[in-house]
Amino acid sequence: MKTSGVDLGSMRRIALQGCGLRTGGAVRAVPAARRQGGQVVLNAVELETRPPPSTSETETFDFKGYMKEQAALVETALDSAVPLARPETIHESMRYSLLAGGKRVRPVLCLAACELVGGSLENAMPTACALEMLHTMSLIHDDLPSMDNDDLRRGKPTNHKMFGEDMAILAGDALLTFAFEHVACATKGVAADRVLKVITNLGKAVGTRGLVAGQVVDLESEGKVVDLDVLEYIHEHKTAALLEAAVVCGATLGGASDEEIEKLRKYSRNIGLAFQVIDDILDVTQTSEHLGKTAAKDLASDKTTYPKLLGLEKSREVAQHLIDEAVAQLASFNSTRVAPLVGLAHYIGSRTN
């Protein structure tokens, strides 16, 4: 399977070297986990840690400070965008998950991409908020008993545990629909054709060509032995599609050229897939308390993951290759303006929760 912007052939060669795996047909899982005392645990040899990727390119850029500042701006905008209103219960449910914290990676990517090509925070903030609304919707629905059936999200009880399944479904629906309304009504200083492109990209990212497609194949793959092609399809659609939309929409709002958007699209597809590879690794190497969600959930539900197919070390190599490929797409941009996107790529590769 070839995906524009991600050299999956090279990625597979790195990932599969020495694993004895094939990319055609079913792939046997590497025995990276075992059960002990009723819990899924990794073999001791797989728990060896590796230093985070080098961040020498961004040593002079205060990435932590940047993330803190941007996340605070997003938080304020989200609070204002979804105030308490009648009926209060549904708005409390929406706000409960929307304002529960989190890294705000998607909105920050949108803001950074807009500023990179000469746009302003004001141009991109409504779309940044919409991205977080869509992401939160996906988390609320993903946690439902009929889906992943989880009780913990961002260190707090999941939405359906607090408000009931019926209200959780409606809260997700409300965030999904309001996201598009917010982009259309709140975006200022941007040409109508660019706003329309943003709305189109967001719709594609969460529909049957994006997040929904990935979720469907993920559900259908539970308890089955699937190959690397299927796993990549799931993650490219379930996770990477919305991250790609964040970058592309930000660049579109900022007035980027087609050439600039294509480079940023390739960047975002790489970091999007890397994000999920790292997520798979963290699921089996970190505690629930550290992650803020149930650890080892994928292994317990017999889901196919990168560590299950490739082992931890090869999975880390895949993630690092993807991060390197992403950063390479940014070489032609202004080094000062592009620093946040470089920093975000390295952050995704080295995050621990």
N, C-alpha and C positions, 0 to 999 in steps of 0.2 A: 504493500500500500504506500503510495506516495502522497505526501501532503506538502503543498507549496510553502516554502519557508522553513521546513524542518527536514533535514536530511536523515530520514528514518533508516535508510540503508546503512549509513555510517554509524548511526546510533546503535543499530542492531549488531553490527560487527564488533563494536566496543563492548556492548552488553553481553553478547553471547560467547565471546572468546573464552575458551577454557571451560564453558558450562556444559558443552555437549548437547546444546539445544538446537532445534531447527525452527525456522520461521514459517515453514509450511506444515499444515496439519496440526494435530494436538501436541502440546508441549508438556512434558512431565515437570511437575513442580519439584524444585530443589527442596530437600528436607531441611528447611531452615527453622522449623518450629516443632515442638513436641508438647505433650500435655503433662502437667505435674500438679497433683493435688486439685484436679478439676479445672485448672487454668492453663491457657495456652502460653508457653514461654519459649523464648529463643534459645537455641543451642549456645553454650558459653562462647564458642569460637566466633559466633556471629555478633556478639556484643562488643567486639573491639570497636573503639571509636576512631574517627578520622578527623584531623583538623579541618576547620571550615575553609571554604575557598578563599584565595587571596583577594584582598580588597585594596591592593596598592594603587589602583586607578582612582580611588575615591578617598585617599588618605586625607586630603585637604578639605574634603566636603563633610560637613557635620550632618551625616545621614540621620542619626538618631534625633537630633534637634529638628531636622526638616520633617521627619515623620510625625513627631509630636505636635509640631505647629500645624501641619496640614490636617492631621486627624482631629485636632481641636476645632479647626474651621469647619470641617465636615460635620462634626458632632453638633455644633451650633446650628448649622443649616438644616440638618435632619430634624432636630428638635422643633425648629420653626416650621418646617414643611408639613409635619404631621402632628398638629396640636390635639389636645383633648377636645372632643366635640361629641355631640349626640349622634348616635347612641354611644355612651361612654365605654361600654364593655369592649366593643370591637376596637375602638381607638386605644384603649389600655392594652389590649392584646397586641396590636400592631407596634405600639411604642415599647412594650416590654422586650420584644425581640430586636427591634430596630435599634434601640438605644442601649443594648446590653453590652456594649463595648466591642472588642474585636480589633483587628489590626488595620482595618479600613484600606486594605491593599488596592482594591478595585477603584474606589473613588480617588485615591492618591495617584494611581497610575493615570487616570483620566486627566486630572489637574496638571500633572507633570508633562504629559504629552501635549496638552494645549499650550502651556507656557513655552515648551521647547520650540514650537514653530511660530511663536510670536503672539499667541492669544493671551487672554487674561483669566484669572481665577473666576471672575464674574461671568465670563462667557461659558465656562465649563461646569460651574457648581451645580446647577440644576440636574445636569446629566450625571455628575458624580454622585449626587444623592439618589438619583433613579437607579444607578448601578447597585448601590447598597440596598435599596428597597428590593430589587430583583434577587440579589444574593440572599437577603434575609428570607424572602419568600421561599427560596429553594431549601434553605435550612429548616424552616418550619415544617414544610411538607416532607422533607427527607427524614425528619425525626419521627413522623407519625407511625403508629403501630403497623399500619398496612405497608409501610415502606421499610425504613431501617430500624424502627421501633427503639428509639433511644430516649433515655431519661435525662441526659445532661448535655448542655450546650453552653459554651463560654463560661463554664463554672457555675451555671445556674440550672434549675429545673427547666426542661424543654417547655415550649409554649403549650402543648396539649396537656402537660402535667399541671399547669397553672390554670388554664382557662377551659380545658376540655377539648376533645377532638373536633367537635363541630365549630367552635370558635377559632381554633387554630387553622382549620381549613379556610374559613372565611377571612381570617387575618392575612393569610398568604395570598388569597385571591384579591383582597383589597390593595395590598402592597403592589401586586403585579399590575393591576389596572391603573392605579394612581401613578405609578412610575412614568408611564407614557403621557398621562395628563400633565404631570409636573414638567417634563421636558418641553412639551408643546406650549404650555402657558407661562412658564417662568424663565425660559431662555431669552436673554436680551442681547442686542448688539451683534447678532449672528444672522446671516442671510437665510431666508426661508428654505432654500434648496439644501443648505447644509444641515439645518435642523431636521429636514425630512430624511436625509441620509442617516442621521443619528438614530432616528426612530426606527428606520428600516433595519439598521444594524443591530439594535437592541432586540427587536422582534425576532430576527434570525437567530440571535445568540441564545434565546431562552425557549425557542420553539422546537419543532421536530427536526430541525437541521442543526440544533445546538443542544442545550441542556436537557430537554425532554428526551431527545434521542439517546443521549448518553445514559440517562436514568433508566430508560426502558431496557436497553441492552444489559445494563448492570443488573437489573432485577432478574432478567431472563438467564443470566449467567451464574446466578448463585447455585452453589452445589455442583457445578459442572467444571470439567477441565477445559479451559479455553487457551487459545494460543496468544502470542504477543500482539498479533494484528487486532484481535478483538479487544484486548486490554487497552491498546493505544486508542482504538475507536472510542471506547468508553470515556477515557480521560480527556481526549481531545474535545469531545462534545460536552461532557458533564462539567468539566472544570476549565479547560483552556479556552472554550468559546467565549465565556463571559469576560475573562481576562483580556482576550484579544479585542473584544468590543470596547472595553474600557480605554485601551490605548488608541484604537482606531477612531473612536468617537471623539476623544479629546483632541486628537490631531485634526480631525475634520472641523471641529468647532474653532480651532485656532487658525484655520486657513491653510493647512498643509497642501502641498502639491501631491499629485498622484504618485510620483516617485518616492516622496518622503513617507507617504502612507504605506506603500508597499514594504519599505524597509522596516517600519514600525510594526507592520502586521507580522513580518517574519520574526522580529524580536519578541513580540507578545506570544506568538504560538510556541516558541521555544520555552519561554518562562512559564507559560501556562501548563505545558506538559511536565516541566521540571517541578512545578508547584505540587502536582499530584504525586509524582515519584517520591518527593520528600515527605508528603503526607502519608504515603504508604509506609515509609521507613519509620516515621515518628509513631505510627499506630502500634508498632511492635517494639519500640525502644524506649518509650516514655510512659509515665504513669498517667492515670486519669486526672489526678490533681494538677499535674504539670500541663497537660493538654487542655484542660477545661472541658473535656468531653470523654466519653468512655473509651479507654485504651483497649487494644487488641480486639476491637469489635469486628473488624474484617476477618481476622483469623477464626474467631469464634463462630461467625456465620458462614464460614467456608467460602469466602469471596476470593477470587483470584487477584493477587496484588503483585507488584514488581518484586518485593522480597521473596514472595512465595515462588515465583517463577525463576528468578535469577539469583537469589541470595542477597544479603545486605550489601556486600562490598561491590558487586556488579551494579546494583541499583544506584549506589552512590556515584559510580563512574558514569552511568547514564545521566544522572542529574547534573553532574559537573560538565559533561559534554554539552548538554542543552544550554546551560548557563553561558558557557564560553561562546557557543554559536549565537546566542542572543546578544551578548555584548558586542560581538563582531559586527552586527548590523548597525550599530550606533557610531561607527568610526567616522563617518562623514559629517556628523552633526557638531555644532559648537560645543566645545569641551566643557564649558561652564554650564550652559543650559541643559546639557544631557546628563550631568552628574546625578541628578535624582533617579533617572531611569537605570543608570549603571549601578547605583547603590541599591535600588530595588531588586535588580537581578541577583546581585550578590547576597542580599538579605534573604531572598527566596531560597537560594542554594544553601544557606547556613542556618536557617531558622530552626528553633528547637521546640516550637509549639504552634 
